[in-house]
Amino acid sequence: MQKLGLNQSLQQKLSPQQIQFIKLLQVPTAELESRIEEELEVNPALEEGEDEQPEDRSENNEEEYQETSGSEDEVDIADYLRDDDYNSYKTQSDGGGDDDDDREMPIPMGTSLHEQLTTQLGYLGLNEHEEAIGKQLVGSIEADGYIRRELEAIVNDLAFSQGIETTLEEVERILKKIQSFDPPGIAARNLQECLLLQLERMDNGHDIDVAVAKQILTECFDEFTKKHYQKIQKKLGTEDEEFVRDAVELIVRLNPKPGSGSSAGMIKNQVVIPDYILTNNNGKLELALNSRNAPELRISRSYTEMFKAYDKGDKKDKKLKEAVTFVKQKLDAAKWFIDAIKQRQQTLLKTMKAIVDFQYDFFQEGDETKLKPMILKDIAQMIGMDISTVSRVASSKYVQTDFGIYPLKYFFSEGITTDSGEEVSSREVKKIIQDIIDGEDKNKPFSDDKLEKILNEKGYNIARRTVAKYREQLNIPVARLRKEL
């Protein structure tokens, strides 16, 4: 039985301009130009270039542009010609100045691992069937460079998702070709295979250390991972400790995560443009937004001229009304886009100013230990905005300082309370852990329990599990694996 009921609910909907703003807020400066180009292509009412000064209009001419009261189809052209709003949407810096020479400081960044491997795949001269298998394998490689998905599962993936019939032997044959790619050790299925692949590249048939290292990984891998060097000597039938030590030192110099450590030769230069420029002018911090690659935008004059014809024409002409409706939609979209760009710049600057104020001591000297605990909520409260807004600003944004270029996420960290009641950044604690481990006796490396005691003696109230978490975040192995011969 169907019933007709009346329900009342409260809902919040985003306006088109709010949606534009949210999307643009996440875009870093390096990608803003392409985003603007996309908008220019789809909206003829939006033009690139400085806005023209409006012509002097007589009182009679101004009346020509006025909106007739009560007509919902007619538009006030003045909405699209306010030069104070749209002449320049770029936000100026606190420090002033017109010199843009230092607004772009590109730094090299590596291309993605999959892009590198796909490029190399094209050099193998595979047929269409083999290339499809190769692409499936490359797509299965994880960020650290390993293929952990079983080859049988990849065979099934090809059959079900692409309709490609293949065999385990064929997939393994193509995998071997991919394992010859750079960086060495790529596409291994486990650590043992990864290290052996790298040694194969180094093997010239004459290097005894390489030969012994391959033997250790093949016959004594379990002992090697546990650093039971005496058992390795016994298994290899030698009492010469140096014989084993040289081979082990060769192995530990290999890259256990080839995907995250591509060789320098594989890195292409990509321009990463910092979104902010922060300079220290005799102790005064001056913040500027980098808006060099955001061109001036304006509303199309030719589109506004159409409204003149509409005002003079027959208000009942259906085709003319349809044309003006289309023009109005494009003008509204252009106006919204310029507003969103302007609001983006203002929000970026407002957020970064708060971060600079919060981390003032760090930005004065660049001393990592002077970073204060700071979370998204802290900045959101300072600028009176939502946490999600701060998160979008911090995402993929960079600031150029006198002592390097930093991602904004670098300045956010949790806090730890000391014996004196002072709250310090977890980044400071990590720096101390790194320094302690760098200075330890590698014959007797500190356990996490020992690190906890040392930190507690220094006044940092920190649990062993937290020490272990920070050590792992620093990519430092456990004490047993830091032990050296």
C-alpha positions as CSV (number, residue, x, y, z in Angstrom):
1,M,0.0,0.0,0.0
2,Q,1.4,3.4,-1.0
3,K,1.2,6.4,1.2
4,L,1.8,10.0,0.3
5,G,3.6,11.9,3.1
6,L,5.3,15.3,3.6
7,N,8.8,15.4,5.1
8,Q,10.8,18.4,6.0
9,S,14.5,18.3,5.9
10,L,17.4,20.7,6.1
11,Q,20.0,20.3,3.3
12,Q,23.1,22.3,2.3
13,K,24.0,22.6,-1.4
14,L,27.1,24.0,-2.9
15,S,26.8,26.8,-5.4
16,P,28.7,26.5,-8.7
17,Q,31.2,29.1,-7.5
18,Q,31.8,27.1,-4.3
19,I,32.4,24.0,-6.3
20,Q,34.9,25.9,-8.5
21,F,36.7,27.2,-5.5
22,I,37.0,23.8,-3.8
23,K,38.5,22.2,-6.9
24,L,40.9,25.1,-7.6
25,L,42.0,25.2,-4.0
26,Q,43.6,21.8,-4.3
27,V,45.5,22.7,-7.6
28,P,49.2,23.6,-7.1
29,T,50.6,26.6,-8.9
30,A,52.4,24.3,-11.3
31,E,49.1,22.9,-12.6
32,L,47.1,26.1,-12.4
33,E,48.1,27.3,-15.9
34,S,46.7,24.1,-17.6
35,R,43.5,24.4,-15.5
36,I,43.0,27.9,-16.7
37,E,43.7,26.9,-20.3
38,E,41.0,24.3,-20.0
39,E,38.5,26.9,-18.9
40,L,39.5,29.3,-21.7
41,E,38.9,26.5,-24.3
42,V,35.4,25.7,-23.1
43,N,34.2,29.2,-22.3
44,P,34.5,31.8,-25.1
45,A,33.2,34.5,-22.6
46,L,36.5,34.2,-20.7
47,E,39.6,35.8,-22.3
48,E,43.2,36.0,-21.4
49,G,44.8,39.4,-21.0
50,E,44.5,42.6,-19.0
51,D,41.0,44.0,-18.7
52,E,40.4,47.1,-20.9
53,Q,39.4,50.3,-19.3
54,P,35.7,50.9,-19.8
55,E,34.7,53.6,-22.3
56,D,33.3,56.9,-21.0
57,R,29.5,56.6,-21.2
58,S,27.1,59.4,-21.2
59,E,24.1,59.4,-19.0
60,N,21.9,58.4,-21.9
61,N,24.3,55.6,-22.8
62,E,24.2,54.3,-19.2
63,E,20.5,54.1,-19.4
64,E,20.9,51.9,-22.4
65,Y,22.5,49.2,-20.1
66,Q,20.1,49.4,-17.3
67,E,18.1,46.3,-16.4
68,T,14.3,46.7,-16.8
69,S,12.7,46.2,-13.5
70,G,10.6,42.9,-13.2
71,S,12.2,41.2,-16.3
72,E,13.9,38.0,-15.2
73,D,15.4,37.4,-18.6
74,E,17.4,40.7,-18.8
75,V,20.9,41.2,-17.4
76,D,22.8,44.1,-15.9
77,I,25.9,44.3,-18.0
78,A,27.6,46.2,-15.2
79,D,27.9,42.9,-13.3
80,Y,30.5,41.8,-15.9
81,L,32.3,45.1,-16.3
82,R,33.4,46.0,-12.7
83,D,37.0,46.7,-13.2
84,D,37.9,46.9,-9.5
85,D,36.8,43.3,-9.2
86,Y,38.2,41.7,-12.4
87,N,41.0,43.9,-13.6
88,S,43.5,41.9,-11.7
89,Y,42.7,38.9,-9.5
90,K,46.3,38.4,-8.4
91,T,47.0,38.9,-4.7
92,Q,50.0,40.9,-3.8
93,S,52.6,40.0,-1.2
94,D,53.1,41.7,2.1
95,G,56.5,42.8,1.1
96,G,55.3,44.5,-2.0
97,G,57.6,45.0,-5.0
98,D,57.1,44.1,-8.6
99,D,60.1,42.0,-9.3
100,D,58.9,38.6,-10.4
101,D,62.4,37.3,-11.4
102,D,62.5,35.1,-8.3
103,R,58.9,33.8,-8.5
104,E,59.9,30.6,-10.2
105,M,62.5,28.3,-8.7
106,P,62.2,24.9,-10.5
107,I,63.6,21.8,-8.7
108,P,64.0,18.4,-10.3
109,M,61.5,15.7,-9.5
110,G,61.4,12.2,-10.8
111,T,58.8,10.9,-13.2
112,S,56.5,8.1,-11.9
113,L,57.9,4.6,-11.8
114,H,55.2,3.3,-14.2
115,E,56.0,6.0,-16.8
116,Q,59.7,5.0,-16.7
117,L,58.9,1.3,-17.1
118,T,56.2,1.8,-19.8
119,T,58.7,3.8,-21.8
120,Q,61.3,1.0,-21.6
121,L,58.6,-1.5,-22.5
122,G,58.2,0.2,-25.8
123,Y,61.9,-0.5,-26.6
124,L,61.5,-4.3,-26.5
125,G,59.7,-4.5,-29.9
126,L,57.0,-6.8,-28.6
127,N,53.9,-7.7,-30.6
128,E,50.5,-6.5,-29.6
129,H,49.7,-9.6,-27.5
130,E,53.0,-9.5,-25.6
131,E,52.8,-5.8,-25.1
132,A,49.4,-6.2,-23.4
133,I,50.9,-8.8,-21.0
134,G,53.9,-6.5,-20.4
135,K,51.6,-3.5,-19.5
136,Q,49.6,-5.8,-17.2
137,L,52.9,-6.7,-15.4
138,V,54.1,-3.1,-15.2
139,G,50.7,-2.1,-13.8
140,S,51.1,-4.8,-11.1
141,I,54.4,-3.3,-9.9
142,E,53.9,-1.6,-6.5
143,A,55.5,1.7,-5.5
144,D,58.6,0.0,-4.0
145,G,59.3,-1.8,-7.2
146,Y,58.0,-5.3,-6.4
147,I,55.4,-7.6,-8.0
148,R,53.6,-9.3,-5.1
149,R,50.6,-10.5,-7.1
150,E,51.0,-14.1,-8.1
151,L,51.6,-14.7,-11.8
152,E,48.7,-17.2,-11.9
153,A,46.4,-14.4,-10.8
154,I,47.9,-12.1,-13.5
155,V,47.1,-14.7,-16.1
156,N,43.5,-14.8,-14.8
157,D,43.3,-11.0,-14.8
158,L,44.3,-10.9,-18.5
159,A,41.7,-13.5,-19.4
160,F,38.8,-12.0,-17.5
161,S,39.4,-8.3,-17.8
162,Q,41.0,-8.1,-21.3
163,G,40.1,-11.4,-22.9
164,I,43.7,-12.2,-23.5
165,E,44.6,-15.9,-23.3
166,T,48.1,-16.6,-22.1
167,T,50.2,-19.1,-20.1
168,L,52.2,-18.9,-16.9
169,E,55.4,-19.6,-18.9
170,E,54.7,-16.7,-21.4
171,V,54.0,-14.3,-18.5
172,E,57.2,-15.3,-16.7
173,R,59.2,-14.9,-20.0
174,I,58.0,-11.4,-20.4
175,L,58.6,-10.7,-16.7
176,K,62.2,-11.7,-17.1
177,K,62.5,-9.0,-19.8
178,I,61.0,-6.4,-17.5
179,Q,63.4,-7.4,-14.8
180,S,66.2,-6.2,-17.1
181,F,64.8,-2.7,-17.0
182,D,66.2,0.2,-14.9
183,P,66.3,0.6,-12.0
184,P,68.1,-2.7,-11.3
185,G,66.1,-5.1,-9.2
186,I,62.8,-3.9,-10.5
187,A,59.8,-6.3,-10.8
188,A,61.2,-8.8,-8.3
189,R,58.8,-11.0,-6.5
190,N,60.7,-10.9,-3.2
191,L,63.7,-9.4,-1.6
192,Q,66.0,-12.3,-2.4
193,E,65.2,-12.1,-6.1
194,C,65.5,-8.3,-6.0
195,L,69.1,-8.5,-4.6
196,L,70.1,-11.3,-7.0
197,L,68.9,-9.3,-10.0
198,Q,71.1,-6.4,-9.0
199,L,74.1,-8.7,-8.5
200,E,73.5,-10.2,-11.9
201,R,74.0,-6.7,-13.4
202,M,77.4,-6.5,-11.6
203,D,78.6,-10.0,-12.4
204,N,81.5,-9.9,-14.9
205,G,82.7,-13.4,-14.0
206,H,85.8,-12.2,-12.3
207,D,84.6,-10.4,-9.2
208,I,85.0,-12.7,-6.2
209,D,82.8,-10.6,-3.9
210,V,79.9,-10.7,-6.3
211,A,80.2,-14.5,-6.7
212,V,80.3,-14.9,-2.9
213,A,77.4,-12.5,-2.4
214,K,75.3,-14.5,-4.9
215,Q,76.2,-17.7,-3.0
216,I,75.2,-16.1,0.3
217,L,71.8,-15.0,-1.1
218,T,71.1,-18.3,-2.8
219,E,72.3,-20.7,0.0
220,C,72.2,-18.6,3.2
221,F,69.5,-16.1,2.7
222,D,67.7,-16.8,6.0
223,E,71.0,-16.5,7.9
224,F,71.8,-13.3,6.1
225,T,68.5,-11.7,7.1
226,K,69.1,-12.6,10.7
227,K,72.7,-11.5,10.5
228,H,74.0,-14.9,11.7
229,Y,77.4,-14.4,10.1
230,Q,79.1,-17.3,11.8
231,K,76.5,-19.7,10.5
232,I,77.1,-18.2,7.0
233,Q,80.9,-18.9,7.4
234,K,80.2,-22.4,8.5
235,K,77.8,-23.1,5.6
236,L,80.2,-21.7,3.1
237,G,83.0,-23.8,4.7
238,T,85.4,-20.9,5.4
239,E,86.9,-19.4,8.6
240,D,87.9,-16.2,6.8
241,E,85.7,-13.6,8.3
242,E,86.9,-10.9,5.9
243,F,85.9,-13.2,3.0
244,V,82.3,-13.0,4.2
245,R,82.4,-9.4,5.4
246,D,83.3,-8.0,2.0
247,A,80.5,-9.9,0.3
248,V,78.0,-8.9,3.0
249,E,79.0,-5.2,2.6
250,L,78.4,-5.5,-1.1
251,I,74.9,-6.9,-0.5
252,V,73.9,-4.2,2.0
253,R,74.9,-1.5,-0.5
254,L,72.2,-2.8,-2.9
255,N,68.8,-1.2,-3.1
256,P,66.1,-3.2,-1.3
257,K,63.4,-0.9,-2.7
258,P,64.3,-0.1,-6.3
259,G,60.9,1.5,-7.0
260,S,61.4,4.2,-4.4
261,G,65.1,4.8,-5.3
262,S,65.3,5.2,-9.1
263,S,68.8,5.8,-10.4
264,A,69.8,9.3,-11.3
265,G,69.9,8.5,-14.9
266,M,66.3,7.6,-14.9
267,I,65.1,10.9,-13.5
268,K,63.7,13.5,-15.9
269,N,63.5,17.1,-14.9
270,Q,60.0,18.2,-14.1
271,V,59.4,21.8,-13.0
272,V,58.0,22.1,-9.6
273,I,57.1,25.7,-8.9
274,P,56.7,26.7,-5.2
275,D,53.4,28.2,-4.5
276,Y,54.8,30.6,-2.0
277,I,58.1,32.7,-1.7
278,L,59.2,33.4,1.8
279,T,62.2,35.7,2.3
280,N,63.9,36.9,5.5
281,N,64.6,40.6,5.0
282,N,66.9,41.5,8.0
283,G,64.8,39.5,10.4
284,K,61.4,40.5,8.8
285,L,59.7,37.6,7.1
286,E,58.1,38.6,3.8
287,L,55.6,36.2,2.2
288,A,54.5,36.4,-1.4
289,L,52.3,34.2,-3.5
290,N,53.8,32.8,-6.7
291,S,51.2,33.7,-9.3
292,R,53.6,34.0,-12.3
293,N,51.9,31.2,-14.3
294,A,48.4,32.5,-13.7
295,P,47.6,34.8,-16.6
296,E,45.3,37.9,-16.3
297,L,41.7,37.0,-17.1
298,R,38.9,39.2,-18.2
299,I,35.3,39.1,-19.3
300,S,34.8,39.1,-23.1
301,R,33.7,42.5,-24.4
302,S,32.2,41.0,-27.5
303,Y,29.9,38.9,-25.4
304,T,28.7,41.9,-23.4
305,E,28.0,43.7,-26.6
306,M,25.4,41.1,-27.3
307,F,23.3,42.5,-24.5
308,K,23.2,45.8,-26.2
309,A,21.5,44.2,-29.2
310,Y,19.2,42.3,-26.9
311,D,18.1,45.5,-25.1
312,K,17.5,47.2,-28.5
313,G,15.8,44.2,-30.0
314,D,12.4,42.6,-29.7
315,K,12.0,41.2,-26.2
316,K,9.6,38.7,-27.5
317,D,11.9,37.2,-30.1
318,K,12.3,33.6,-29.0
319,K,15.6,33.0,-30.8
320,L,17.1,36.1,-29.5
321,K,16.1,35.1,-26.0
322,E,17.7,31.7,-26.4
323,A,20.9,33.3,-27.6
324,V,21.0,35.7,-24.7
325,T,20.4,32.9,-22.2
326,F,23.4,31.0,-23.6
327,V,25.6,34.2,-23.5
328,K,24.5,34.8,-19.9
329,Q,25.4,31.3,-18.8
330,K,28.9,31.7,-20.3
331,L,29.3,35.2,-18.7
332,D,28.2,33.8,-15.3
333,A,30.7,30.9,-15.7
334,A,33.5,33.3,-16.5
335,K,32.6,35.5,-13.6
336,W,32.5,32.6,-11.2
337,F,35.8,31.3,-12.5
338,I,37.6,34.6,-12.0
339,D,36.0,34.9,-8.5
340,A,37.2,31.4,-7.6
341,I,40.8,32.1,-8.8
342,K,40.8,35.3,-6.8
343,Q,39.4,33.6,-3.7
344,R,41.9,30.8,-4.1
345,Q,44.8,33.2,-4.0
346,Q,43.4,35.0,-0.9
347,T,42.8,31.7,0.9
348,L,46.3,30.4,0.1
349,L,47.9,33.5,1.4
350,K,45.8,33.7,4.5
351,T,46.6,30.0,5.4
352,M,50.3,30.4,4.8
353,K,50.5,33.6,6.8
354,A,49.0,31.6,9.8
355,I,51.6,28.8,9.3
356,V,54.4,31.3,9.2
357,D,53.1,33.0,12.4
358,F,52.8,29.6,14.1
359,Q,56.2,28.3,13.1
360,Y,57.9,31.8,13.2
361,D,61.1,30.5,15.0
362,F,61.6,27.8,12.4
363,F,61.3,30.2,9.5
364,Q,63.8,32.5,11.1
365,E,66.7,30.0,11.1
366,G,65.5,26.8,9.4
367,D,66.3,24.8,12.6
368,E,64.2,21.6,12.5
369,T,64.2,21.3,16.2
370,K,62.3,24.6,16.5
371,L,59.3,23.3,14.7
372,K,56.3,23.4,17.1
373,P,53.6,20.7,17.2
374,M,50.9,21.8,14.7
375,I,47.8,20.2,13.4
376,L,45.3,21.2,10.8
377,K,42.9,22.3,13.5
378,D,45.4,24.8,14.9
379,I,45.6,26.7,11.5
380,A,41.8,26.3,10.9
381,Q,41.1,28.1,14.2
382,M,43.6,30.9,13.5
383,I,42.1,31.7,10.1
384,G,38.5,31.0,10.9
385,M,38.0,28.3,8.2
386,D,37.1,24.7,8.1
387,I,39.8,22.0,8.6
388,S,39.0,20.6,5.2
389,T,39.9,23.9,3.6
390,V,43.3,23.9,5.4
391,S,43.8,20.3,4.3
392,R,43.2,21.3,0.6
393,V,45.6,24.2,0.9
394,A,48.3,22.0,2.4
395,S,47.9,19.3,-0.3
396,S,50.6,19.4,-3.0
397,K,51.7,22.9,-2.1
398,Y,55.3,24.1,-1.6
399,V,57.0,27.1,0.0
400,Q,60.4,28.4,-1.1
401,T,62.5,29.7,1.8
402,D,66.1,30.9,2.2
403,F,67.1,27.4,3.3
404,G,65.2,25.2,0.9
405,I,61.8,24.3,-0.6
406,Y,59.4,22.5,1.7
407,P,56.0,20.9,1.2
408,L,53.4,22.5,3.5
409,K,52.7,19.1,5.0
410,Y,56.2,19.2,6.4
411,F,55.2,21.8,9.0
412,F,52.3,19.7,10.5
413,S,53.2,17.2,13.2
414,E,51.8,15.8,16.5
415,G,53.2,16.9,19.9
416,I,54.9,15.2,22.8
417,T,55.1,16.6,26.3
418,T,58.4,16.8,28.1
419,D,59.1,16.5,31.8
420,S,59.0,20.3,32.1
421,G,55.4,20.3,30.7
422,E,56.5,21.8,27.4
423,E,55.0,20.4,24.2
424,V,57.5,19.6,21.4
425,S,57.1,18.5,17.9
426,S,57.4,14.8,17.0
427,R,59.7,16.0,14.3
428,E,62.2,17.2,16.9
429,V,62.0,13.8,18.6
430,K,62.7,12.0,15.3
431,K,65.7,14.2,14.8
432,I,67.1,13.2,18.2
433,I,66.4,9.5,17.5
434,Q,68.2,9.8,14.2
435,D,71.2,11.5,15.9
436,I,71.3,8.8,18.6
437,I,71.3,6.0,16.1
438,D,73.9,7.7,13.9
439,G,76.2,7.9,16.8
440,E,75.7,4.4,18.2
441,D,78.2,1.6,18.3
442,K,77.2,-0.5,15.3
443,N,78.7,-3.6,17.0
444,K,76.1,-3.0,19.8
445,P,73.2,-1.0,18.3
446,F,70.6,0.4,20.6
447,S,67.3,-1.5,21.0
448,D,64.0,0.4,21.1
449,D,63.9,-0.1,24.8
450,K,67.3,1.5,25.1
451,L,66.3,4.4,22.9
452,E,63.2,4.9,25.1
453,K,65.4,5.1,28.2
454,I,67.8,7.6,26.5
455,L,64.9,9.8,25.4
456,N,63.3,9.6,28.9
457,E,66.7,10.7,30.4
458,K,66.6,13.7,28.0
459,G,63.2,14.6,29.4
460,Y,61.0,13.3,26.6
461,N,58.0,11.3,27.8
462,I,57.8,8.7,25.1
463,A,56.8,5.0,25.1
464,R,58.7,2.2,23.4
465,R,56.0,1.6,20.9
466,T,56.1,5.3,19.9
467,V,59.9,5.0,19.5
468,A,59.4,2.0,17.2
469,K,56.8,4.0,15.2
470,Y,59.1,7.0,14.7
471,R,62.1,4.7,13.9
472,E,60.0,3.0,11.2
473,Q,58.9,6.4,9.8
474,L,62.6,7.3,9.5
475,N,63.2,4.0,7.6
476,I,65.6,2.8,10.2
477,P,65.7,-1.0,10.7
478,V,65.6,-2.7,14.1
479,A,68.8,-3.0,16.2
480,R,69.5,-6.6,15.0
481,L,69.6,-5.5,11.4
482,R,71.8,-2.4,12.1
483,K,74.5,-4.6,13.6
484,E,77.7,-4.6,11.6
485,L,80.7,-7.0,11.6
